[in-house]
Amino acid sequence: MIKHVLFLSFFVSLQLKFASTFSQTNFVVSSLTETVFSSRSRAPLVSDAELVTRFLKEQDPYSFSQLYRRYAARVYAKCFSILANDAQARDAVQDIFIKVFLNLSRFNENSAFSTWLYSITYNYCIDLLRRKKKMPVLLADDVSRIGDEPIPDVPDSVLLEMKHERLEVVLQHLSENDRLVLLMKYMDDMSIKEMADFFHKTESAIKMQLMRAKHRAQLVYRQLYGEDPLVS
């Protein structure tokens, strides 16, 4: 899936918002960064997998701090997009990285560290919504309630070409379920199979959910902005 730069700019803006306004001293994991020596700041870029290995073998706090610096803003962007609440998203980042710190030994290098981290992120946000009773049934199989009513096959360009300010507004008007599947598909480039495995749903159910989410996003856009062009 080719990601359109205008779509990605929305998530980049969230990351920049997090990075520019949130002090790392608010995180429990920030205690790890305090031991980082300035001489290491110019070290060559090390892969995520190697940083994980170093931390597990040497209990090197610098290695974990590097993982945090690489991904904290991205995790915040995902949390905010799902939870639609800045304070909750910031608290979620703290809790997620504590969870990562405590469970890093369970990381399976057969998958990318980012994939593992984002899975933890999505699961955390889903559990939080469930506890708040905002998402009582995750991706309920609504297909049986649709009947024979056709769902328009909305082209991906409807989302990918939205200006990021409008995309943010549209996403906030969607349900948590719709936001979640759209983020997984178009932000993380997850395949239908990967999404089906994550949700323990059939691939056809995921395809249907994506079709409905795109259709609802298009309807929300039209309600908010009429027939204005997606981009200008």
Sine and cosine of phi, psi and omega as CSV:
sin_phi,cos_phi,sin_psi,cos_psi,sin_omega,cos_omega
0.00,0.00,0.81,-0.59,0.02,-1.00
-1.00,0.10,0.84,-0.55,-0.02,-1.00
-1.00,0.04,0.77,-0.63,0.04,-1.00
-0.99,0.17,0.68,-0.74,-0.08,-1.00
-0.87,0.49,-0.53,0.85,0.00,-1.00
-0.93,0.36,-0.57,0.82,0.05,-1.00
-0.93,0.38,-0.72,0.69,-0.03,-1.00
-0.92,0.39,-0.46,0.89,-0.03,-1.00
-0.88,0.47,-0.46,0.89,0.06,-1.00
-0.88,0.48,-0.74,0.67,-0.04,-1.00
-0.95,0.30,-0.55,0.84,0.07,-1.00
-0.89,0.45,-0.65,0.76,0.01,-1.00
-0.88,0.47,-0.60,0.80,0.05,-1.00
-0.92,0.40,-0.65,0.76,0.02,-1.00
-0.90,0.44,-0.67,0.74,0.00,-1.00
-0.91,0.40,-0.61,0.79,0.05,-1.00
-0.86,0.50,-0.71,0.70,0.00,-1.00
-0.90,0.43,-0.74,0.67,-0.10,-1.00
-0.91,0.41,-0.54,0.84,-0.09,-1.00
-1.00,0.06,-0.35,0.94,-0.12,-0.99
-0.89,-0.45,-0.21,0.98,-0.12,-0.99
-0.94,-0.34,0.87,-0.49,0.01,-1.00
-0.98,0.21,0.70,-0.71,-0.01,-1.00
-0.93,0.37,-0.27,0.96,0.00,-1.00
-0.93,0.37,-0.19,0.98,0.04,-1.00
-0.98,0.18,-0.15,0.99,-0.02,-1.00
-0.99,-0.12,0.62,-0.78,0.13,-0.99
-0.88,0.47,-0.62,0.78,-0.03,-1.00
-0.93,0.36,-0.17,0.98,0.00,-1.00
-0.90,0.43,-0.36,0.93,0.04,-1.00
-0.87,0.50,-0.42,0.91,0.04,-1.00
-0.94,0.33,-0.57,0.82,-0.08,-1.00
-0.96,0.28,-0.33,0.95,-0.06,-1.00
-0.93,0.38,-0.32,0.95,-0.03,-1.00
-1.00,-0.10,0.08,1.00,-0.02,-1.00
-0.96,0.27,0.78,-0.62,0.00,-1.00
-1.00,0.08,0.64,-0.77,-0.03,-1.00
-0.87,0.48,-0.45,0.89,0.00,-1.00
-0.91,0.42,-0.36,0.93,-0.03,-1.00
-0.99,0.12,-0.24,0.97,-0.11,-0.99
-0.91,0.42,-0.35,0.94,0.00,-1.00
-0.98,-0.19,0.20,0.98,-0.01,-1.00
-0.93,0.37,0.49,-0.87,0.03,-1.00
-0.86,0.51,0.48,-0.88,0.00,-1.00
-0.89,0.46,0.77,-0.64,-0.02,-1.00
-0.94,-0.35,0.58,-0.81,-0.02,-1.00
-0.92,0.40,0.37,-0.93,0.04,-1.00
-0.85,0.52,-0.71,0.71,-0.04,-1.00
-0.87,0.49,-0.63,0.77,0.00,-1.00
-0.94,0.34,-0.60,0.80,0.05,-1.00
-0.89,0.45,-0.65,0.76,0.04,-1.00
-0.88,0.47,-0.72,0.69,-0.01,-1.00
-0.87,0.49,-0.70,0.71,0.01,-1.00
-0.88,0.48,-0.68,0.73,-0.03,-1.00
-0.91,0.42,-0.69,0.73,-0.04,-1.00
-0.93,0.37,-0.59,0.81,-0.05,-1.00
-0.99,0.15,-0.64,0.77,-0.14,-0.99
-0.94,-0.35,-0.08,1.00,-0.10,-0.99
0.78,0.63,0.71,0.71,-0.07,-1.00
-1.00,0.06,0.94,-0.34,-0.05,-1.00
-0.89,0.45,-0.48,0.88,0.02,-1.00
-0.87,0.49,-0.64,0.77,-0.04,-1.00
-0.89,0.46,-0.69,0.72,0.01,-1.00
-0.93,0.36,-0.60,0.80,0.00,-1.00
-0.89,0.46,-0.55,0.83,0.04,-1.00
-0.92,0.39,-0.65,0.76,0.06,-1.00
-0.88,0.47,-0.67,0.74,0.02,-1.00
-0.88,0.48,-0.74,0.68,-0.03,-1.00
-0.88,0.47,-0.56,0.83,-0.02,-1.00
-0.95,0.32,-0.57,0.82,-0.23,-0.97
-0.88,-0.47,-0.15,0.99,-0.07,-1.00
-0.86,0.51,-0.71,0.70,-0.03,-1.00
-0.92,0.39,-0.59,0.81,0.01,-1.00
-0.93,0.37,-0.65,0.76,0.03,-1.00
-0.91,0.42,-0.64,0.77,0.05,-1.00
-0.87,0.50,-0.71,0.71,-0.02,-1.00
-0.85,0.53,-0.66,0.75,0.02,-1.00
-0.92,0.38,-0.71,0.70,-0.02,-1.00
-0.89,0.46,-0.69,0.72,-0.01,-1.00
-0.91,0.42,-0.63,0.77,-0.01,-1.00
-0.90,0.43,-0.55,0.83,-0.02,-1.00
-1.00,0.09,-0.71,0.70,-0.11,-0.99
-1.00,0.09,-0.40,0.92,0.01,-1.00
0.85,0.53,0.57,0.82,-0.01,-1.00
-0.50,-0.86,0.87,-0.49,-0.10,-0.99
-0.89,0.45,-0.74,0.67,-0.04,-1.00
-0.89,0.45,-0.69,0.72,0.03,-1.00
-0.90,0.44,-0.61,0.79,0.00,-1.00
-0.91,0.42,-0.65,0.76,0.00,-1.00
-0.92,0.39,-0.68,0.74,0.07,-1.00
-0.89,0.46,-0.61,0.79,-0.01,-1.00
-0.89,0.45,-0.65,0.76,0.01,-1.00
-0.87,0.50,-0.69,0.73,0.03,-1.00
-0.86,0.51,-0.76,0.65,-0.05,-1.00
-0.91,0.42,-0.62,0.79,-0.03,-1.00
-0.91,0.41,-0.67,0.74,-0.02,-1.00
-0.96,0.29,-0.47,0.88,0.14,-0.99
-0.91,0.42,-0.68,0.73,0.03,-1.00
-0.89,0.46,-0.66,0.75,0.04,-1.00
-0.89,0.46,-0.71,0.71,0.00,-1.00
-0.85,0.53,-0.68,0.73,-0.05,-1.00
-0.97,0.23,-0.36,0.93,-0.10,-1.00
-0.88,-0.47,0.27,0.96,-0.08,-1.00
-0.88,0.47,-0.48,0.88,0.00,-1.00
-0.92,0.39,-0.28,0.96,0.01,-1.00
-1.00,0.03,-0.08,1.00,-0.01,-1.00
-0.89,0.45,0.79,-0.62,0.02,-1.00
-0.99,-0.17,0.90,-0.43,-0.09,-1.00
-0.94,0.34,0.01,1.00,0.10,-1.00
-0.94,0.35,-0.33,0.94,0.08,-1.00
-0.88,-0.47,0.29,-0.96,0.01,-1.00
-0.94,0.34,0.51,-0.86,0.04,-1.00
-0.86,0.51,-0.64,0.77,-0.01,-1.00
-0.88,0.48,-0.64,0.77,0.03,-1.00
-0.88,0.48,-0.70,0.71,0.02,-1.00
-0.90,0.44,-0.70,0.71,0.00,-1.00
-0.89,0.45,-0.70,0.72,-0.03,-1.00
-0.94,0.35,-0.50,0.87,0.09,-1.00
-0.90,0.44,-0.68,0.73,0.06,-1.00
-0.89,0.46,-0.66,0.75,-0.01,-1.00
-0.88,0.48,-0.76,0.65,-0.01,-1.00
-0.89,0.45,-0.70,0.72,-0.01,-1.00
-0.89,0.46,-0.64,0.76,0.01,-1.00
-0.89,0.47,-0.74,0.67,-0.04,-1.00
-0.91,0.42,-0.63,0.78,0.03,-1.00
-0.90,0.45,-0.70,0.71,0.02,-1.00
-0.89,0.46,-0.63,0.78,0.01,-1.00
-0.90,0.44,-0.69,0.73,0.02,-1.00
-0.91,0.42,-0.62,0.79,0.03,-1.00
-0.90,0.43,-0.67,0.74,0.00,-1.00
-0.90,0.44,-0.52,0.86,0.03,-1.00
-1.00,0.02,0.08,1.00,0.06,-1.00
0.87,0.49,0.48,0.87,0.08,-1.00
-1.00,-0.04,-0.29,0.96,-0.01,-1.00
-0.67,-0.74,0.95,0.30,-0.09,-1.00
-0.89,0.45,-0.58,0.82,0.01,-1.00
-0.75,-0.66,0.89,-0.45,-0.05,-1.00
-0.97,0.25,0.85,-0.53,0.04,-1.00
0.73,0.68,0.80,0.60,0.03,-1.00
-0.82,0.57,0.58,-0.82,-0.05,-1.00
-0.96,0.29,0.99,0.15,-0.05,-1.00
-0.97,0.25,-0.16,0.99,-0.10,-1.00
-0.82,0.57,-0.59,0.81,-0.05,-1.00
-0.93,0.37,-0.35,0.94,-0.03,-1.00
-1.00,-0.08,-0.07,1.00,-0.05,-1.00
-0.99,0.15,-0.48,0.88,-0.03,-1.00
0.93,0.37,-0.62,-0.79,-0.03,-1.00
-0.99,-0.11,0.13,0.99,-0.03,-1.00
-0.92,0.40,0.84,-0.54,-0.04,-1.00
-0.95,0.31,0.57,-0.82,0.06,-1.00
-0.94,-0.34,0.85,-0.52,-0.03,-1.00
-0.86,0.51,0.64,-0.77,0.06,-1.00
-1.00,0.06,1.00,-0.01,-0.08,-1.00
-0.96,0.26,0.77,-0.64,0.00,-1.00
-0.91,0.41,0.48,-0.88,-0.01,-1.00
-0.86,0.50,-0.46,0.89,-0.05,-1.00
-0.87,0.50,-0.41,0.91,0.03,-1.00
-0.85,0.52,-0.61,0.79,0.04,-1.00
-1.00,0.02,-0.71,0.71,-0.15,-0.99
-0.92,0.38,-0.36,0.93,-0.05,-1.00
-0.97,-0.26,0.12,0.99,0.05,-1.00
-0.95,0.30,0.62,-0.78,0.16,-0.99
-0.89,0.45,0.62,-0.78,-0.18,-0.98
-0.90,0.43,-0.49,0.87,0.04,-1.00
-0.90,0.44,-0.65,0.76,0.00,-1.00
-0.96,0.26,-0.58,0.81,0.03,-1.00
-0.87,0.49,-0.66,0.75,0.01,-1.00
-0.87,0.50,-0.69,0.72,0.00,-1.00
-0.91,0.42,-0.70,0.71,-0.01,-1.00
-0.87,0.49,-0.72,0.69,-0.02,-1.00
-0.87,0.49,-0.61,0.79,-0.02,-1.00
-0.94,0.34,-0.29,0.96,0.05,-1.00
-1.00,0.00,-0.09,1.00,0.00,-1.00
-1.00,-0.05,0.28,-0.96,0.06,-1.00
-0.95,0.31,0.28,-0.96,0.03,-1.00
-0.86,0.51,-0.63,0.77,0.01,-1.00
-0.87,0.49,-0.73,0.68,-0.03,-1.00
-0.90,0.43,-0.70,0.71,0.02,-1.00
-0.86,0.52,-0.68,0.73,-0.08,-1.00
-0.88,0.48,-0.76,0.65,-0.06,-1.00
-0.93,0.36,-0.56,0.83,0.02,-1.00
-0.92,0.38,-0.65,0.76,0.03,-1.00
-0.90,0.43,-0.70,0.72,-0.01,-1.00
-0.88,0.47,-0.67,0.75,-0.09,-1.00
-0.97,0.24,-0.73,0.68,-0.17,-0.98
-0.98,-0.21,-0.29,0.96,0.08,-1.00
-1.00,-0.09,-0.68,0.74,-0.09,-1.00
-0.98,-0.19,-0.06,1.00,0.00,-1.00
0.84,0.54,0.53,0.85,0.04,-1.00
-0.94,0.33,0.62,-0.79,0.04,-1.00
-0.98,0.22,0.27,-0.96,0.05,-1.00
-0.86,0.51,-0.65,0.76,0.01,-1.00
-0.90,0.44,-0.69,0.73,0.00,-1.00
-0.89,0.46,-0.65,0.76,0.02,-1.00
-0.93,0.38,-0.65,0.76,0.02,-1.00
-0.89,0.46,-0.67,0.75,0.04,-1.00
-0.90,0.44,-0.65,0.76,-0.03,-1.00
-0.90,0.44,-0.71,0.71,-0.07,-1.00
-1.00,0.02,-0.10,1.00,-0.07,-1.00
0.85,0.52,0.70,0.72,0.03,-1.00
-0.85,-0.53,0.23,-0.97,0.07,-1.00
-0.97,0.24,0.38,-0.93,0.03,-1.00
-0.89,0.45,-0.58,0.81,0.01,-1.00
-0.91,0.42,-0.58,0.81,0.04,-1.00
-0.91,0.41,-0.64,0.77,0.02,-1.00
-0.92,0.40,-0.68,0.73,0.03,-1.00
-0.87,0.49,-0.66,0.75,0.01,-1.00
-0.91,0.42,-0.67,0.74,0.01,-1.00
-0.89,0.46,-0.64,0.77,0.03,-1.00
-0.91,0.42,-0.68,0.73,0.03,-1.00
-0.86,0.51,-0.71,0.71,-0.01,-1.00
-0.92,0.38,-0.64,0.77,-0.01,-1.00
-0.91,0.42,-0.69,0.73,0.03,-1.00
-0.90,0.44,-0.65,0.76,0.01,-1.00
-0.89,0.45,-0.69,0.72,-0.01,-1.00
-0.93,0.37,-0.58,0.81,0.05,-1.00
-0.89,0.46,-0.65,0.76,0.03,-1.00
-0.90,0.44,-0.67,0.74,0.02,-1.00
-0.90,0.44,-0.67,0.74,0.02,-1.00
-0.89,0.46,-0.68,0.73,0.00,-1.00
-0.86,0.51,-0.71,0.70,-0.02,-1.00
-0.91,0.41,-0.60,0.80,0.03,-1.00
-0.91,0.41,-0.59,0.81,-0.06,-1.00
-1.00,0.09,-0.62,0.78,-0.17,-0.99
-0.84,-0.54,0.09,1.00,0.01,-1.00
0.89,0.46,-0.70,-0.71,-0.01,-1.00
-0.98,-0.20,0.33,0.94,0.07,-1.00
-0.84,0.54,0.58,-0.82,0.02,-1.00
-0.88,0.48,0.49,-0.87,0.00,-1.00
-0.88,0.47,-0.62,0.78,-0.01,-1.00
-0.78,-0.62,0.37,-0.93,0.01,-1.00
-0.64,-0.77,0.00,0.00,0.00,0.00
